[in-house]
Amino acid sequence: MSGCGIECVVFIWVSFLWPILVTIAYLMFKDAIRHKAKYFFASIIAGYLLFAAVSFLGSFLVRQFIEIDSLMDGNLNIELLPELIFVINVLAHYIPPLLSSHMLAKRFSKPQSEMTT
C-alpha cells in the first residue's frame, strides 16, 4: 500500500469487510432478528459470494462487450471514463451484499404477532 494515504487504507479495509460490516449493522439496528448466529453466518456467506460473483461477472462482461479501441475513436470523454467505471464498480460491489443482508434480515425477522406478545 505504498503511496496510499489513510483514506485509501480505510477504503480497502471497508471494501474487504463490507459484508461483515453490513451484517453487524443490521444486527445492531434491527432487534426483530431471531436466530442471530444463523443470520450472521448466512449473511456474511451470501455477501462474500455476491461480492465474488460480481467480480467474476463484471470482468467477463467487460472483456466480452467493451472494446477499448472503439471507445477511444468515439466522442466519449476518455478522461471521465475511469471515474465512471469506478463508480459503477463500487455500486456493483456494495449494493448486492447490502440487499442480501436486508432480504436475509427480513427472512430471519420475527413475525409481528411474536413481537407484540
Protein Blocks (a to p, Z undefined) as FASTA:
>chain_A
ZZiafklmmmmmmmmmmmmmmmmmmmmmmmkbghkllmmmmmmmmmmmmmmmmmmmmmmm
mmmmmcfklmmmmmcdfklmmmmmmmmmmmmmmmmmmmmmmmmmmmmpccfklmmZZ
